[in-house]
Amino acid sequence: MRVRPITPELLVDELAERLAGAGGGGWLRVAVDGPPAAEPGRLADALVDPLRVRSRPAVRVDAADFLRPASLRYEYGRTNPDAYYTGWLDEAGLRREVLDPAAPGGSGRVLPSLWDAATDRATRAGYLTLPPAGVLLVSGSLLLGGALPFDLTVHLVLSPGALARRTPVSARWTLPAFARYAEEVGPSMFADVVVRMDDPRHPAMVDPENIG
């Protein structure tokens, strides 16, 4: 593989260009996956306007708005990394309300948020309709380890040292979950786009090695 340094601005431009040309003109379901320290939501937000000017209107969804109720998330304690890894995200809800409706032949009616983790209540958000050629950008952590149906995946990766440095002390209990994710799932090995984010000011694209 080849690691190619890139500016944050050029990263957004290259990603927007790739997404704009994907999906055959139909809806496109994109995961922007990475630990909170990599700020996947920030990258997904930055793609909205560049996609719009390329005639691919985007709808943003944050997986943090599809967490399970606190009674389920905290069944084994508030700082259990195994529960965080396997049981915090409501994958069934995300698939039912967002990803399946955006599949070919789906209704196109997606729910932008389902659960407010801060209040531990349903958000009561209204449904949105994906426009023609729309791009659904779903950002969050640990998105690629299950059976969530994405058409294109972007994975933001940090070295273990950088991840530890950039994770607040209050959240460092999650680090074993991300180590397990890297070992058991290995998203860096199969994601369509892999970006190293040890320093967000100096990202680097990981390009497959050219075989001549």
C-alpha atoms as an extended CHARMM CRD file, in Angstrom:
* protein
*
       212  EXT
         1         1  MET       CA              0.0000000000        0.0000000000        0.0000000000  PROA      1               0.0000000000
         2         2  ARG       CA              1.0220000000        3.6020000000       -0.4460000000  PROA      2               0.0000000000
         3         3  VAL       CA              0.3930000000        6.2890000000        2.1440000000  PROA      3               0.0000000000
         4         4  ARG       CA             -0.1760000000        9.6410000000        0.4670000000  PROA      4               0.0000000000
         5         5  PRO       CA             -0.1710000000       12.8450000000        2.5430000000  PROA      5               0.0000000000
         6         6  ILE       CA             -3.0200000000       15.1530000000        1.6400000000  PROA      6               0.0000000000
         7         7  THR       CA             -4.4380000000       18.4360000000        2.8790000000  PROA      7               0.0000000000
         8         8  PRO       CA             -7.8110000000       18.3890000000        4.6460000000  PROA      8               0.0000000000
         9         9  GLU       CA             -9.2680000000       20.4740000000        1.8230000000  PROA      9               0.0000000000
        10        10  LEU       CA             -8.0160000000       18.1470000000       -0.9020000000  PROA      10              0.0000000000
        11        11  LEU       CA             -9.2260000000       15.1420000000        1.0780000000  PROA      11              0.0000000000
        12        12  VAL       CA            -12.7670000000       16.5130000000        1.0410000000  PROA      12              0.0000000000
        13        13  ASP       CA            -12.4990000000       17.3630000000       -2.6640000000  PROA      13              0.0000000000
        14        14  GLU       CA            -11.2290000000       13.8990000000       -3.6200000000  PROA      14              0.0000000000
        15        15  LEU       CA            -13.8620000000       12.1410000000       -1.5440000000  PROA      15              0.0000000000
        16        16  ALA       CA            -16.6570000000       14.3000000000       -2.9380000000  PROA      16              0.0000000000
        17        17  GLU       CA            -15.4890000000       13.5690000000       -6.4740000000  PROA      17              0.0000000000
        18        18  ARG       CA            -15.4390000000        9.8460000000       -5.8120000000  PROA      18              0.0000000000
        19        19  LEU       CA            -18.8490000000        9.8200000000       -4.1710000000  PROA      19              0.0000000000
        20        20  ALA       CA            -20.3410000000       11.9730000000       -6.9160000000  PROA      20              0.0000000000
        21        21  GLY       CA            -19.3400000000        9.3800000000       -9.5000000000  PROA      21              0.0000000000
        22        22  ALA       CA            -20.5530000000        6.3530000000       -7.5200000000  PROA      22              0.0000000000
        23        23  GLY       CA            -23.9100000000        4.6570000000       -7.3680000000  PROA      23              0.0000000000
        24        24  GLY       CA            -24.8470000000        4.8960000000      -11.0200000000  PROA      24              0.0000000000
        25        25  GLY       CA            -26.9240000000        8.0210000000      -10.4150000000  PROA      25              0.0000000000
        26        26  GLY       CA            -29.1480000000        6.3480000000       -7.8250000000  PROA      26              0.0000000000
        27        27  TRP       CA            -29.0980000000        6.6910000000       -4.0580000000  PROA      27              0.0000000000
        28        28  LEU       CA            -25.7710000000        6.0280000000       -2.3760000000  PROA      28              0.0000000000
        29        29  ARG       CA            -25.3730000000        4.8640000000        1.2410000000  PROA      29              0.0000000000
        30        30  VAL       CA            -22.0020000000        5.9390000000        2.6170000000  PROA      30              0.0000000000
        31        31  ALA       CA            -20.4280000000        5.1230000000        5.9720000000  PROA      31              0.0000000000
        32        32  VAL       CA            -17.8980000000        7.5740000000        7.3980000000  PROA      32              0.0000000000
        33        33  ASP       CA            -16.4930000000        5.3950000000       10.1540000000  PROA      33              0.0000000000
        34        34  GLY       CA            -13.9500000000        6.1980000000       12.8180000000  PROA      34              0.0000000000
        35        35  PRO       CA            -13.4320000000        6.7080000000       16.5420000000  PROA      35              0.0000000000
        36        36  PRO       CA            -14.6570000000       10.0050000000       18.0190000000  PROA      36              0.0000000000
        37        37  ALA       CA            -11.0450000000       11.2320000000       18.0890000000  PROA      37              0.0000000000
        38        38  ALA       CA            -11.0110000000       11.0720000000       14.2770000000  PROA      38              0.0000000000
        39        39  GLU       CA            -14.1620000000       13.2340000000       14.0740000000  PROA      39              0.0000000000
        40        40  PRO       CA            -15.9890000000       11.2680000000       11.3630000000  PROA      40              0.0000000000
        41        41  GLY       CA            -18.9970000000       13.5670000000       11.6980000000  PROA      41              0.0000000000
        42        42  ARG       CA            -16.8840000000       16.5800000000       10.8730000000  PROA      42              0.0000000000
        43        43  LEU       CA            -15.6760000000       14.9940000000        7.6470000000  PROA      43              0.0000000000
        44        44  ALA       CA            -19.1920000000       13.9190000000        6.7000000000  PROA      44              0.0000000000
        45        45  ASP       CA            -20.4780000000       17.4480000000        7.2830000000  PROA      45              0.0000000000
        46        46  ALA       CA            -17.6860000000       18.8630000000        5.1240000000  PROA      46              0.0000000000
        47        47  LEU       CA            -18.8090000000       16.6880000000        2.2120000000  PROA      47              0.0000000000
        48        48  VAL       CA            -22.3600000000       18.0580000000        2.0460000000  PROA      48              0.0000000000
        49        49  ASP       CA            -21.7290000000       21.2540000000        0.0850000000  PROA      49              0.0000000000
        50        50  PRO       CA            -19.1480000000       19.7750000000       -2.3350000000  PROA      50              0.0000000000
        51        51  LEU       CA            -21.6010000000       16.9910000000       -3.1500000000  PROA      51              0.0000000000
        52        52  ARG       CA            -24.4190000000       19.4680000000       -3.6830000000  PROA      52              0.0000000000
        53        53  VAL       CA            -22.4470000000       21.4490000000       -6.2570000000  PROA      53              0.0000000000
        54        54  ARG       CA            -21.7550000000       18.1400000000       -8.0180000000  PROA      54              0.0000000000
        55        55  SER       CA            -25.5240000000       17.5280000000       -8.2660000000  PROA      55              0.0000000000
        56        56  ARG       CA            -25.5030000000       14.8830000000       -5.5180000000  PROA      56              0.0000000000
        57        57  PRO       CA            -27.5900000000       16.3180000000       -2.6440000000  PROA      57              0.0000000000
        58        58  ALA       CA            -26.6650000000       14.7550000000        0.6800000000  PROA      58              0.0000000000
        59        59  VAL       CA            -28.6460000000       13.7800000000        3.7690000000  PROA      59              0.0000000000
        60        60  ARG       CA            -26.6580000000       13.5500000000        7.0060000000  PROA      60              0.0000000000
        61        61  VAL       CA            -27.2650000000       10.9870000000        9.7230000000  PROA      61              0.0000000000
        62        62  ASP       CA            -25.1950000000       10.5870000000       12.8850000000  PROA      62              0.0000000000
        63        63  ALA       CA            -25.1250000000        7.0800000000       14.3180000000  PROA      63              0.0000000000
        64        64  ALA       CA            -24.9660000000        8.6480000000       17.7970000000  PROA      64              0.0000000000
        65        65  ASP       CA            -28.6510000000        9.4440000000       17.2800000000  PROA      65              0.0000000000
        66        66  PHE       CA            -29.3560000000        5.7150000000       16.9540000000  PROA      66              0.0000000000
        67        67  LEU       CA            -28.0410000000        4.4550000000       20.2660000000  PROA      67              0.0000000000
        68        68  ARG       CA            -30.0160000000        1.9940000000       22.3530000000  PROA      68              0.0000000000
        69        69  PRO       CA            -31.7930000000        3.1950000000       25.5480000000  PROA      69              0.0000000000
        70        70  ALA       CA            -29.6190000000        3.6840000000       28.6240000000  PROA      70              0.0000000000
        71        71  SER       CA            -31.1460000000        0.6860000000       30.3610000000  PROA      71              0.0000000000
        72        72  LEU       CA            -29.6590000000       -1.4990000000       27.6400000000  PROA      72              0.0000000000
        73        73  ARG       CA            -26.4000000000        0.3680000000       27.0590000000  PROA      73              0.0000000000
        74        74  TYR       CA            -25.5120000000        0.4110000000       30.7510000000  PROA      74              0.0000000000
        75        75  GLU       CA            -26.7190000000       -3.0780000000       31.6460000000  PROA      75              0.0000000000
        76        76  TYR       CA            -23.1300000000       -4.0740000000       32.4670000000  PROA      76              0.0000000000
        77        77  GLY       CA            -22.0170000000       -0.6620000000       33.7330000000  PROA      77              0.0000000000
        78        78  ARG       CA            -21.4170000000        2.7200000000       32.1910000000  PROA      78              0.0000000000
        79        79  THR       CA            -17.8010000000        2.0570000000       31.2470000000  PROA      79              0.0000000000
        80        80  ASN       CA            -17.8460000000       -1.4940000000       29.9350000000  PROA      80              0.0000000000
        81        81  PRO       CA            -15.8390000000       -1.6140000000       26.6840000000  PROA      81              0.0000000000
        82        82  ASP       CA            -17.3510000000       -4.9240000000       25.5750000000  PROA      82              0.0000000000
        83        83  ALA       CA            -20.8800000000       -3.5460000000       25.9130000000  PROA      83              0.0000000000
        84        84  TYR       CA            -19.7910000000       -0.3950000000       24.0440000000  PROA      84              0.0000000000
        85        85  TYR       CA            -18.4160000000       -2.5740000000       21.2670000000  PROA      85              0.0000000000
        86        86  THR       CA            -21.3750000000       -4.8900000000       20.8410000000  PROA      86              0.0000000000
        87        87  GLY       CA            -24.4440000000       -3.2840000000       22.3740000000  PROA      87              0.0000000000
        88        88  TRP       CA            -24.5710000000        0.4920000000       22.2380000000  PROA      88              0.0000000000
        89        89  LEU       CA            -25.5860000000        1.0620000000       18.6310000000  PROA      89              0.0000000000
        90        90  ASP       CA            -29.1460000000        0.1900000000       17.6470000000  PROA      90              0.0000000000
        91        91  GLU       CA            -28.1390000000       -1.4600000000       14.3900000000  PROA      91              0.0000000000
        92        92  ALA       CA            -31.6280000000       -2.7820000000       13.7380000000  PROA      92              0.0000000000
        93        93  GLY       CA            -33.1100000000        0.7120000000       14.0820000000  PROA      93              0.0000000000
        94        94  LEU       CA            -30.4490000000        2.2700000000       11.8800000000  PROA      94              0.0000000000
        95        95  ARG       CA            -31.0290000000       -0.3270000000        9.2210000000  PROA      95              0.0000000000
        96        96  ARG       CA            -34.8300000000       -0.1870000000        9.4220000000  PROA      96              0.0000000000
        97        97  GLU       CA            -35.2120000000        3.5940000000        9.5090000000  PROA      97              0.0000000000
        98        98  VAL       CA            -32.2660000000        4.7220000000        7.3800000000  PROA      98              0.0000000000
        99        99  LEU       CA            -30.3530000000        2.1710000000        5.3360000000  PROA      99              0.0000000000
       100       100  ASP       CA            -33.0940000000       -0.1010000000        4.0460000000  PROA      100             0.0000000000
       101       101  PRO       CA            -35.3050000000        2.7800000000        2.8370000000  PROA      101             0.0000000000
       102       102  ALA       CA            -32.2940000000        4.1160000000        0.9060000000  PROA      102             0.0000000000
       103       103  ALA       CA            -31.6480000000        0.7790000000       -0.8160000000  PROA      103             0.0000000000
       104       104  PRO       CA            -32.6150000000        0.2620000000       -4.4690000000  PROA      104             0.0000000000
       105       105  GLY       CA            -36.3770000000       -0.0670000000       -4.5530000000  PROA      105             0.0000000000
       106       106  GLY       CA            -36.7190000000        1.4640000000       -1.0800000000  PROA      106             0.0000000000
       107       107  SER       CA            -39.1460000000        4.1780000000       -0.1180000000  PROA      107             0.0000000000
       108       108  GLY       CA            -36.4840000000        6.8890000000        0.2030000000  PROA      108             0.0000000000
       109       109  ARG       CA            -38.0760000000        8.0580000000        3.4700000000  PROA      109             0.0000000000
       110       110  VAL       CA            -35.3350000000        8.1210000000        6.1020000000  PROA      110             0.0000000000
       111       111  LEU       CA            -35.4520000000        9.0730000000        9.7640000000  PROA      111             0.0000000000
       112       112  PRO       CA            -32.5140000000       11.3820000000       10.5800000000  PROA      112             0.0000000000
       113       113  SER       CA            -32.5410000000       10.5510000000       14.2950000000  PROA      113             0.0000000000
       114       114  LEU       CA            -34.2570000000        8.0290000000       16.5260000000  PROA      114             0.0000000000
       115       115  TRP       CA            -32.9920000000        8.3330000000       20.1100000000  PROA      115             0.0000000000
       116       116  ASP       CA            -31.6030000000       11.2420000000       22.1490000000  PROA      116             0.0000000000
       117       117  ALA       CA            -29.0090000000        9.6720000000       24.4200000000  PROA      117             0.0000000000
       118       118  ALA       CA            -28.7780000000       12.7970000000       26.5910000000  PROA      118             0.0000000000
       119       119  THR       CA            -32.4680000000       12.7580000000       27.5500000000  PROA      119             0.0000000000
       120       120  ASP       CA            -32.9020000000        9.0160000000       26.9810000000  PROA      120             0.0000000000
       121       121  ARG       CA            -36.0260000000        9.6560000000       24.9530000000  PROA      121             0.0000000000
       122       122  ALA       CA            -37.1360000000        9.2710000000       21.3740000000  PROA      122             0.0000000000
       123       123  THR       CA            -36.2620000000       12.3340000000       19.3090000000  PROA      123             0.0000000000
       124       124  ARG       CA            -39.6190000000       12.4010000000       17.5120000000  PROA      124             0.0000000000
       125       125  ALA       CA            -37.8390000000       13.6040000000       14.3910000000  PROA      125             0.0000000000
       126       126  GLY       CA            -39.7600000000       13.7790000000       11.1420000000  PROA      126             0.0000000000
       127       127  TYR       CA            -38.9360000000       11.6990000000        8.1170000000  PROA      127             0.0000000000
       128       128  LEU       CA            -36.9190000000       13.1070000000        5.2330000000  PROA      128             0.0000000000
       129       129  THR       CA            -37.1780000000       12.0660000000        1.6090000000  PROA      129             0.0000000000
       130       130  LEU       CA            -33.9600000000       11.3510000000       -0.2250000000  PROA      130             0.0000000000
       131       131  PRO       CA            -33.8610000000       13.3810000000       -3.4320000000  PROA      131             0.0000000000
       132       132  PRO       CA            -32.9880000000       11.7210000000       -6.7310000000  PROA      132             0.0000000000
       133       133  ALA       CA            -29.2600000000       10.8480000000       -6.8550000000  PROA      133             0.0000000000
       134       134  GLY       CA            -29.0840000000       11.6360000000       -3.1360000000  PROA      134             0.0000000000
       135       135  VAL       CA            -26.1540000000       10.5670000000       -0.9950000000  PROA      135             0.0000000000
       136       136  LEU       CA            -26.8440000000        9.3060000000        2.5090000000  PROA      136             0.0000000000
       137       137  LEU       CA            -23.8570000000       10.1030000000        4.7450000000  PROA      137             0.0000000000
       138       138  VAL       CA            -23.8690000000        8.0940000000        7.9700000000  PROA      138             0.0000000000
       139       139  SER       CA            -21.0780000000        8.9720000000       10.3920000000  PROA      139             0.0000000000
       140       140  GLY       CA            -20.1050000000        7.2000000000       13.5680000000  PROA      140             0.0000000000
       141       141  SER       CA            -17.9130000000        4.6280000000       15.2750000000  PROA      141             0.0000000000
       142       142  LEU       CA            -17.7450000000        0.8450000000       14.9120000000  PROA      142             0.0000000000
       143       143  LEU       CA            -20.0460000000        0.9110000000       11.8960000000  PROA      143             0.0000000000
       144       144  LEU       CA            -18.3380000000       -1.7110000000        9.7780000000  PROA      144             0.0000000000
       145       145  GLY       CA            -18.3000000000       -4.6630000000       12.1300000000  PROA      145             0.0000000000
       146       146  GLY       CA            -21.8450000000       -5.8910000000       11.5780000000  PROA      146             0.0000000000
       147       147  ALA       CA            -24.1620000000       -6.3910000000        8.6750000000  PROA      147             0.0000000000
       148       148  LEU       CA            -25.1060000000       -2.7800000000        7.9910000000  PROA      148             0.0000000000
       149       149  PRO       CA            -25.6510000000       -2.4190000000        4.2320000000  PROA      149             0.0000000000
       150       150  PHE       CA            -23.4750000000        0.4220000000        2.9630000000  PROA      150             0.0000000000
       151       151  ASP       CA            -22.6520000000        0.9730000000       -0.6940000000  PROA      151             0.0000000000
       152       152  LEU       CA            -19.3500000000        2.7120000000        0.0010000000  PROA      152             0.0000000000
       153       153  THR       CA            -17.2880000000        2.8640000000        3.1880000000  PROA      153             0.0000000000
       154       154  VAL       CA            -14.7730000000        5.4270000000        4.4230000000  PROA      154             0.0000000000
       155       155  HSD       CA            -12.6920000000        4.4270000000        7.4300000000  PROA      155             0.0000000000
       156       156  LEU       CA            -10.6800000000        6.9210000000        9.4730000000  PROA      156             0.0000000000
       157       157  VAL       CA             -7.8780000000        5.2190000000       11.3620000000  PROA      157             0.0000000000
       158       158  LEU       CA             -5.4770000000        6.3380000000       14.0800000000  PROA      158             0.0000000000
       159       159  SER       CA             -2.4570000000        4.5260000000       15.4280000000  PROA      159             0.0000000000
       160       160  PRO       CA             -3.0130000000        3.1600000000       18.9480000000  PROA      160             0.0000000000
       161       161  GLY       CA             -0.7400000000        5.8400000000       20.3850000000  PROA      161             0.0000000000
       162       162  ALA       CA             -2.4780000000        8.6940000000       18.5690000000  PROA      162             0.0000000000
       163       163  LEU       CA             -5.8910000000        7.3210000000       19.5090000000  PROA      163             0.0000000000
       164       164  ALA       CA             -4.9080000000        7.2020000000       23.1800000000  PROA      164             0.0000000000
       165       165  ARG       CA             -3.4810000000       10.7340000000       23.0850000000  PROA      165             0.0000000000
       166       166  ARG       CA             -6.4880000000       12.2300000000       21.3530000000  PROA      166             0.0000000000
       167       167  THR       CA             -9.1480000000       10.4500000000       23.4230000000  PROA      167             0.0000000000
       168       168  PRO       CA            -10.2290000000       12.4020000000       26.5220000000  PROA      168             0.0000000000
       169       169  VAL       CA             -9.3760000000       10.7960000000       29.8330000000  PROA      169             0.0000000000
       170       170  SER       CA            -13.0800000000       10.3680000000       30.5660000000  PROA      170             0.0000000000
       171       171  ALA       CA            -13.4930000000        8.2330000000       27.4260000000  PROA      171             0.0000000000
       172       172  ARG       CA            -10.3280000000        6.1520000000       27.5370000000  PROA      172             0.0000000000
       173       173  TRP       CA            -12.3090000000        3.1940000000       28.8280000000  PROA      173             0.0000000000
       174       174  THR       CA            -13.4890000000        2.8160000000       25.1900000000  PROA      174             0.0000000000
       175       175  LEU       CA             -9.9530000000        2.1740000000       23.8740000000  PROA      175             0.0000000000
       176       176  PRO       CA            -10.1440000000       -1.6360000000       24.3080000000  PROA      176             0.0000000000
       177       177  ALA       CA            -13.2640000000       -1.6150000000       22.1210000000  PROA      177             0.0000000000
       178       178  PHE       CA            -11.4030000000        0.0870000000       19.2860000000  PROA      178             0.0000000000
       179       179  ALA       CA             -8.4390000000       -2.2720000000       19.6930000000  PROA      179             0.0000000000
       180       180  ARG       CA            -10.8590000000       -5.1840000000       19.4370000000  PROA      180             0.0000000000
       181       181  TYR       CA            -12.5010000000       -3.6110000000       16.3700000000  PROA      181             0.0000000000
       182       182  ALA       CA             -9.1340000000       -3.2740000000       14.6200000000  PROA      182             0.0000000000
       183       183  GLU       CA             -8.1840000000       -6.8660000000       15.4310000000  PROA      183             0.0000000000
       184       184  GLU       CA            -11.4790000000       -8.6790000000       14.8850000000  PROA      184             0.0000000000
       185       185  VAL       CA            -13.0110000000       -6.6470000000       12.0680000000  PROA      185             0.0000000000
       186       186  GLY       CA             -9.9630000000       -5.0470000000       10.4710000000  PROA      186             0.0000000000
       187       187  PRO       CA            -11.8150000000       -2.2380000000        8.6530000000  PROA      187             0.0000000000
       188       188  SER       CA             -8.5370000000       -0.8340000000        7.3210000000  PROA      188             0.0000000000
       189       189  MET       CA             -8.2230000000       -3.9870000000        5.2250000000  PROA      189             0.0000000000
       190       190  PHE       CA            -11.5210000000       -3.7570000000        3.3630000000  PROA      190             0.0000000000
       191       191  ALA       CA            -12.9860000000       -0.2270000000        3.5430000000  PROA      191             0.0000000000
       192       192  ASP       CA            -13.2910000000        1.4290000000        0.1460000000  PROA      192             0.0000000000
       193       193  VAL       CA            -11.4070000000        4.4900000000        1.3960000000  PROA      193             0.0000000000
       194       194  VAL       CA             -8.9400000000        4.4900000000        4.2900000000  PROA      194             0.0000000000
       195       195  VAL       CA             -7.5880000000        7.7290000000        5.7290000000  PROA      195             0.0000000000
       196       196  ARG       CA             -4.9640000000        7.9990000000        8.4330000000  PROA      196             0.0000000000
       197       197  MET       CA             -5.9230000000       10.7180000000       10.8930000000  PROA      197             0.0000000000
       198       198  ASP       CA             -3.1500000000       10.6900000000       13.5000000000  PROA      198             0.0000000000
       199       199  ASP       CA             -2.9580000000       14.4540000000       12.9650000000  PROA      199             0.0000000000
       200       200  PRO       CA             -6.2090000000       15.9330000000       11.5800000000  PROA      200             0.0000000000
       201       201  ARG       CA             -4.2330000000       18.8300000000       10.1270000000  PROA      201             0.0000000000
       202       202  HSD       CA             -2.1900000000       16.3800000000        8.0560000000  PROA      202             0.0000000000
       203       203  PRO       CA             -4.3370000000       13.4130000000        6.9760000000  PROA      203             0.0000000000
       204       204  ALA       CA             -3.0080000000       10.7410000000        4.6480000000  PROA      204             0.0000000000
       205       205  MET       CA             -4.8110000000        8.5810000000        2.1150000000  PROA      205             0.0000000000
       206       206  VAL       CA             -3.9550000000        4.9060000000        2.1060000000  PROA      206             0.0000000000
       207       207  ASP       CA             -3.9320000000        3.8730000000       -1.5540000000  PROA      207             0.0000000000
       208       208  PRO       CA             -3.7570000000        0.2430000000       -2.6790000000  PROA      208             0.0000000000
       209       209  GLU       CA             -0.3730000000       -0.6590000000       -4.0710000000  PROA      209             0.0000000000
       210       210  ASN       CA             -0.2770000000       -0.5060000000       -7.8520000000  PROA      210             0.0000000000
       211       211  ILE       CA              0.5390000000       -3.8430000000       -9.3830000000  PROA      211             0.0000000000
       212       212  GLY       CA              2.1800000000       -3.4990000000      -12.7570000000  PROA      212             0.0000000000
